[in-house]
Amino acid sequence: MSKSKNNIDKSLSIFLPCYNDAGTIGSLVISAYEVAKSLTDDFEVIVIDDGSDDNSKDVLNSLLKIYQDLKIVYHETNQGYGSVLKSGFKNSSKELIFYTDGDGQYDVYEIKILFNVMQEDIDVVNGYKIERNDPMHRKIIGKIYLFSMRILFRFKTRDVDCDFRLIRASAMKNIDLKHESGVVCLELVKKLEKSGAKIIDVPVNHYFRTYGKSQIFNFKRLFIIIINIFILFVDLIKVPNDPKNAPDGKSNPSLLKR
């Protein structure tokens, strides 16, 4: 892919959350470097390891021999997805910030889609899953979850559960993330919406997990998630809407169709 002048002018941070993703994080980092080089001359790749107890650290140390500029942030203990996102945004220094999970269920090369959609008047390009490729119980839980959260929080964003996002760094300046669990994704998207950020939805592919297991959607954690959702709902009541919301007051349309 040839780089246009418009793309070269955009600097890019890519950060990848990692928790026991030794089987996938290596290929994701390599792919992140390759796709970033095709998009811009000014980029960085960051991995946030959230206290992995498999051999993820060995894989990351091996990658450092190839990519000396790879940034790795280690959490001594598993602190939760919210802490990972906070570390990722804190350690990102470029104009645009992209993140996706280290489990390999999304194709990092599809950053190109988000990157090319990002224009000066857009703050967030949010991926939505064309089709969810998970076991049936996770598909059912996921649909119930998204439907319930859309009603409860009145989300405009099409897929708040899709961790494949490109965000303008300036849009994050006044976003204070508080939650440590996976509920942070609800918090992030809703606070961006309430801040008046212009969010565009684009379709991306979602693949079967080939290594490890989900850290969020399992039955043992559902009760904790429900409690955290309630706490988040109460917290968000205190967050005022910014008057710079989209002029038509309607949800942002999907820009791309497949």
RODO-2510 file (C-alpha; in nm, 4 decimals, decimal comma):
residues 258
     n   res          X          Y          Z
     1     m     0,0000     0,0000     0,0000
     2     s     0,1396     0,3375    -0,0946
     3     k     0,1269     0,6082     0,1675
     4     s    -0,0623     0,9225     0,0766
     5     k     0,0563     1,2606     0,2005
     6     n    -0,2524     1,2750     0,4247
     7     n    -0,1610     0,9462     0,5915
     8     i     0,2054     1,0346     0,6400
     9     d     0,0984     1,3422     0,8342
    10     k    -0,0862     1,1271     1,0885
    11     s     0,1250     0,9868     1,3699
    12     l     0,0065     0,6579     1,5187
    13     s     0,0326     0,4753     1,8503
    14     i    -0,0689     0,1091     1,8521
    15     f    -0,1072    -0,0562     2,1889
    16     l    -0,1915    -0,4201     2,2465
    17     p    -0,3284    -0,5499     2,5776
    18     c    -0,1745    -0,8851     2,6691
    19     y    -0,2785    -1,1334     2,9367
    20     n    -0,1638    -1,4926     2,8868
    21     d    -0,1535    -1,4400     2,5099
    22     a     0,1830    -1,6055     2,4444
    23     g     0,0414    -1,7938     2,1463
    24     t    -0,0760    -1,4833     1,9622
    25     i     0,0978    -1,1692     2,0869
    26     g     0,4133    -1,2284     1,8817
    27     s     0,2335    -1,2386     1,5470
    28     l     0,0211    -0,9387     1,6465
    29     v     0,3265    -0,7265     1,7252
    30     i     0,4901    -0,8234     1,3954
    31     s     0,1677    -0,7422     1,2076
    32     a     0,1353    -0,4115     1,3951
    33     y     0,4807    -0,3036     1,2799
    34     e     0,4151    -0,4066     0,9219
    35     v     0,0812    -0,2300     0,8893
    36     a     0,2029     0,0815     1,0720
    37     k     0,4938     0,1161     0,8294
    38     s     0,2480     0,1097     0,5400
    39     l     0,0414     0,3903     0,6907
    40     t     0,2780     0,6450     0,8405
    41     d     0,6426     0,7256     0,9036
    42     d     0,5710     0,8292     1,2617
    43     f     0,4451     0,5424     1,4774
    44     e     0,5051     0,3396     1,7912
    45     v     0,4005    -0,0062     1,9063
    46     i     0,3284    -0,0736     2,2733
    47     v     0,2360    -0,3908     2,4609
    48     i     0,0702    -0,3742     2,8018
    49     d     0,1278    -0,7056     2,9794
    50     d    -0,1230    -0,7377     3,2622
    51     g     0,0640    -0,9801     3,4876
    52     s     0,0680    -1,2772     3,2480
    53     d     0,1657    -1,6054     3,4106
    54     d     0,2284    -1,8009     3,0903
    55     n     0,5394    -1,7425     2,8777
    56     s     0,4188    -1,4117     2,7294
    57     k     0,7146    -1,2326     2,8877
    58     d     0,9591    -1,4644     2,7090
    59     v     0,7861    -1,3953     2,3781
    60     l     0,7982    -1,0190     2,4380
    61     n     1,1659    -1,0308     2,5352
    62     s     1,2394    -1,2163     2,2116
    63     l     1,0548    -0,9491     2,0151
    64     l     1,2765    -0,6822     2,1721
    65     k     1,5721    -0,8375     1,9909
    66     i     1,3967    -0,7649     1,6604
    67     y     1,2189    -0,4397     1,7461
    68     q     1,4414    -0,2388     1,9784
    69     d     1,1878     0,0446     1,9880
    70     l     0,9020    -0,1810     2,1035
    71     k     0,7591    -0,0389     2,4251
    72     i     0,6555    -0,2937     2,6874
    73     v     0,4718    -0,2002     3,0045
    74     y     0,4566    -0,4767     3,2656
    75     h     0,1973    -0,4921     3,5401
    76     e     0,3416    -0,6982     3,8239
    77     t     0,0008    -0,8503     3,8960
    78     n    -0,3183    -0,8919     3,6955
    79     q    -0,4993    -0,5615     3,7478
    80     g    -0,7862    -0,5914     3,5021
    81     y    -0,8718    -0,4614     3,1565
    82     g    -0,9428    -0,1112     3,2822
    83     s    -0,5905    -0,0761     3,4172
    84     v    -0,4554    -0,2028     3,0854
    85     l    -0,6425     0,0620     2,8862
    86     k    -0,5331     0,3338     3,1269
    87     s    -0,1696     0,2268     3,0860
    88     g    -0,2094     0,2098     2,7097
    89     f    -0,3504     0,5592     2,6728
    90     k    -0,1017     0,6994     2,9250
    91     n     0,1969     0,5572     2,7371
    92     s     0,0752     0,6520     2,3880
    93     s     0,2395     0,9675     2,2540
    94     k     0,1099     1,0018     1,8973
    95     e    -0,1781     1,1930     1,7389
    96     l    -0,3904     0,8820     1,6807
    97     i    -0,4219     0,5889     1,9201
    98     f    -0,5281     0,2413     1,8127
    99     y    -0,5806    -0,0603     2,0335
   100     t    -0,7021    -0,4151     1,9995
   101     d    -0,6697    -0,7236     2,2159
   102     g    -0,3680    -0,9525     2,2096
   103     d    -0,5746    -1,2684     2,1588
   104     g    -0,5738    -1,2398     1,7797
   105     q    -0,9514    -1,2340     1,7250
   106     y    -0,9172    -0,9235     1,5085
   107     d    -0,6952    -0,8687     1,2053
   108     v    -0,4478    -0,5922     1,2888
   109     y    -0,4099    -0,5177     0,9171
   110     e    -0,7650    -0,3835     0,9191
   111     i    -0,6268    -0,0769     1,0963
   112     k    -0,5972     0,0465     0,7383
   113     i    -0,9752     0,0720     0,7140
   114     l    -1,0017     0,2795     1,0318
   115     f    -0,6944     0,4890     0,9521
   116     n    -0,8182     0,5892     0,6083
   117     v    -1,1642     0,6797     0,7431
   118     m    -1,0174     0,9076     1,0102
   119     q    -1,0509     1,2686     0,8943
   120     e    -1,0006     1,6026     1,0685
   121     d    -1,3643     1,6247     1,1824
   122     i    -1,3725     1,2704     1,3242
   123     d    -1,2616     1,1815     1,6771
   124     v    -1,3150     0,8047     1,6903
   125     v    -1,3401     0,5300     1,4316
   126     n    -1,5010     0,2347     1,6057
   127     g    -1,5040    -0,1137     1,4557
   128     y    -1,8111    -0,3319     1,4699
   129     k    -1,8062    -0,7076     1,4200
   130     i    -1,9445    -0,8194     1,0840
   131     e    -2,0083    -1,1567     1,2447
   132     r    -1,9097    -1,2740     1,5913
   133     n    -1,7016    -1,5932     1,5670
   134     d    -1,7277    -1,7391     1,9156
   135     p    -1,8879    -2,0444     2,0775
   136     m    -2,2673    -2,0294     2,0769
   137     h    -2,2976    -1,9466     2,4489
   138     r    -2,0710    -1,6433     2,4037
   139     k    -2,2723    -1,5286     2,1017
   140     i    -2,5921    -1,5472     2,3050
   141     i    -2,4389    -1,3705     2,6058
   142     g    -2,2891    -1,1097     2,3752
   143     k    -2,6203    -1,0309     2,2058
   144     i    -2,8042    -1,0044     2,5356
   145     y    -2,5244    -0,7879     2,6747
   146     l    -2,5183    -0,5454     2,3812
   147     f    -2,8979    -0,5186     2,3685
   148     s    -2,9188    -0,4546     2,7428
   149     m    -2,6361    -0,2005     2,7441
   150     r    -2,7883    -0,0114     2,4513
   151     i    -3,1141     0,0252     2,6435
   152     l    -2,9488     0,1075     2,9768
   153     f    -2,6861     0,3528     2,8549
   154     r    -2,8524     0,4676     2,5302
   155     f    -2,5404     0,4076     2,3260
   156     k    -2,5189     0,5559     1,9789
   157     t    -2,2108     0,3512     1,8912
   158     r    -2,3062     0,0355     1,7053
   159     d    -2,0805    -0,2180     1,8839
   160     v    -1,9468    -0,1062     2,2210
   161     d    -1,8066    -0,4583     2,2757
   162     c    -1,5715    -0,4430     1,9747
   163     d    -1,2211    -0,3625     2,0991
   164     f    -1,0900    -0,2427     1,7643
   165     r    -1,0746     0,1357     1,7937
   166     l    -0,8827     0,4285     1,6521
   167     i    -0,9106     0,7353     1,8742
   168     r    -0,7751     1,0847     1,8343
   169     a    -0,5487     1,1581     2,1325
   170     s    -0,7093     1,4997     2,1790
   171     a    -1,0461     1,3280     2,2344
   172     m    -0,8998     1,1455     2,5358
   173     k    -0,7653     1,4523     2,7152
   174     n    -1,0739     1,5018     2,9302
   175     i    -1,1719     1,1348     2,9562
   176     d    -1,1042     1,0030     3,3067
   177     l    -1,1358     0,6239     3,3129
   178     k    -1,2070     0,4878     3,6597
   179     h    -1,3122     0,1259     3,6224
   180     e    -1,0643    -0,1631     3,6382
   181     s    -1,2762    -0,4423     3,4891
   182     g    -1,4003    -0,5035     3,1336
   183     v    -1,6829    -0,2598     3,2080
   184     v    -1,4237     0,0047     3,1193
   185     c    -1,5219    -0,0393     2,7519
   186     l    -1,8725     0,0820     2,8325
   187     e    -1,7225     0,3671     3,0308
   188     l    -1,4811     0,4670     2,7545
   189     v    -1,7355     0,4742     2,4737
   190     k    -2,0107     0,6428     2,6753
   191     k    -1,7783     0,9123     2,8080
   192     l    -1,6565     0,9774     2,4542
   193     e    -2,0177     1,0096     2,3397
   194     k    -2,1071     1,2393     2,6292
   195     s    -1,8014     1,4551     2,5532
   196     g    -1,9411     1,5258     2,2069
   197     a    -1,6814     1,3187     2,0209
   198     k    -1,7796     1,2387     1,6632
   199     i    -1,7740     0,8602     1,6290
   200     i    -1,7900     0,6710     1,3006
   201     d    -1,8666     0,2967     1,2889
   202     v    -1,6951     0,0699     1,0339
   203     p    -1,7222    -0,3094     0,9839
   204     v    -1,4306    -0,5369     1,0755
   205     n    -1,3805    -0,9113     1,0805
   206     h    -1,3859    -1,1164     1,3988
   207     y    -1,2162    -1,4565     1,4143
   208     f    -1,2294    -1,7650     1,6347
   209     r    -0,9935    -1,7621     1,9292
   210     t    -0,7012    -1,9957     1,8593
   211     y    -0,5198    -1,9594     2,1914
   212     g    -0,6168    -1,8939     2,5538
   213     k    -0,9619    -1,8113     2,6866
   214     s    -1,1819    -1,5087     2,7426
   215     q    -1,1114    -1,3052     3,0547
   216     i    -1,4448    -1,1221     3,0531
   217     f    -1,7378    -1,3303     2,9341
   218     n    -1,7386    -1,6328     3,1575
   219     f    -2,0165    -1,7321     3,3912
   220     k    -1,8089    -1,6922     3,7094
   221     r    -1,7596    -1,3219     3,6418
   222     l    -2,1091    -1,2291     3,5306
   223     f    -2,2228    -1,1293     3,8787
   224     i    -1,9207    -0,9008     3,9261
   225     i    -1,9811    -0,7493     3,5824
   226     i    -2,3450    -0,6762     3,6692
   227     i    -2,2409    -0,5010     3,9920
   228     n    -1,9804    -0,2950     3,8049
   229     i    -2,2337    -0,2001     3,5374
   230     f    -2,4659    -0,0671     3,8066
   231     i    -2,1808     0,1345     3,9621
   232     l    -2,0867     0,2714     3,6196
   233     f    -2,4478     0,3706     3,5490
   234     v    -2,4597     0,5713     3,8728
   235     d    -2,1209     0,7307     3,8000
   236     l    -2,2207     0,8346     3,4476
   237     i    -2,5262     1,0187     3,5752
   238     k    -2,2784     1,2675     3,7241
   239     v    -2,1003     1,3209     3,3887
   240     p    -2,2589     1,6121     3,1979
   241     n    -2,3166     1,6065     2,8249
   242     d    -2,0919     1,8404     2,6287
   243     p    -2,2872     2,0920     2,4150
   244     k    -2,0679     2,0278     2,1102
   245     n    -2,2624     1,7088     2,0256
   246     a    -2,3370     1,6258     1,6614
   247     p    -2,5684     1,8895     1,5070
   248     d    -2,8478     1,6504     1,4189
   249     g    -2,8405     1,4836     1,7600
   250     k    -2,8692     1,1444     1,5928
   251     s    -2,6460     0,8407     1,6101
   252     n    -2,3440     0,8422     1,3853
   253     p    -2,4073     0,6387     1,0718
   254     s    -2,1922     0,3471     0,9611
   255     l    -1,9584     0,4919     0,7035
   256     l    -1,8698     0,1671     0,5303
   257     k    -2,0904    -0,1229     0,4311
   258     r    -2,0007    -0,4794     0,3365
***
